Amino acid sequence: MEEFLKDKRERRPRAEYRPTEEPQYTEARDLNWEERTRAAHSESRQRSEHKPRERRERVATDENIVYGLRPVIEAIETDKQIEKLYVKKGAEGQLMADLKDLCYRSRIRYQEVPVEKLNRLTRGNHQGVVAVIAPIAYVELEDILDRIPDDEKALIVVFDGVTDVRNFGAIARSAECAGAHGLICPLKNSAPVNADAIRSSAGALTRIPVHRAGSIRNTLKTLSQQGMQIVAATEKADTILFDADLTKPTVLVMGNEETGISKEVLKLCDCKAAIPMVGAIESLNVSAAAAVMLFESVRQRFCKE
């Protein structure tokens, strides 16, 4: 296994694909191609002049959005789980002050935004506040731990900055298929668990418990105190994944799509495992990497010789 950790520069590069024969063009064909291209660009430009500019932000669906001061206050008071809460920047008034006080007492974070953002989220009379209701019911960390059967070793996936909803959903799908007992994601800097994430998970997010943690580091410390090993998936590790012991109660940490696992979280990990690579690309997509990690755990636990 040590050969997989050698510097890729020492390996023999793969032969690049080269076409066996250059395509032949005649002057007449080149002229026709230029005329067709010019005409296509002109037609496209005419269409774009009359086409309205698409909005970059998708409008939330009616099923998961609440707007207006009193409806949002009522949603919080009836223990609706709030995914996002947007408040108009500079908004004042007694009801707005009551809402902010309720958020403080309920430990709900809100984001102050320009009114244009609220107008994009809903066409209704939002009164300076829009809440997005979580499509799933989040659980406490203790609930995840209590649901682990006595005859099974814990397997939990922690998201450290995974921001793409499709990656989030794909990891949840792999985790549910691998028999993981729960998912943990941070309150901030994380992909929202919305309809797109649930669709990408093929419904797994409605089956596997999900906990939102105020601090990933504190949560990892708690799990470590419960006797679980913290395993980081990183290509910079000195240990090959297949040499790591995943039969123990394990927490798999998956990092951000671009920057990976944060340095603060890496310091808390008991093991750093790398997936062996033989190609020219140095890393996998985070959802693909999570699937490899999860099913290596399945192999070690259930496919013993």
Buried (B, 14 or more C-beta within 10 A) or exposed (E): EEEEEEEEEEEEEEEEEEEEEEEEEEEEEEEEEEEEEEEEEEEEEEEEEEEEEEEEEEEBEEEBBBBBBEBBBEBBEEEBBBBBBBBBEEBEEEBBEEBBEBBEEEEBEBEEBEEEBBEBBBEBEBBBBBBBBBBBEBBEBEEBBEEBEEEEBBBBBBBBBBBBBBBBBBBBBBBBBBBBBBBBBBBEBBBBBBBBBBEBBBEBBBEBBBBBBEEBBEBBEBBBEEEBBBBBBBBEBEBBBBEBEBEBBBBBBBBBBEEBBBEEBBEBBBBBBBBEBEEEEEBBEBBBBBBBBBBBBBEBBEEEE
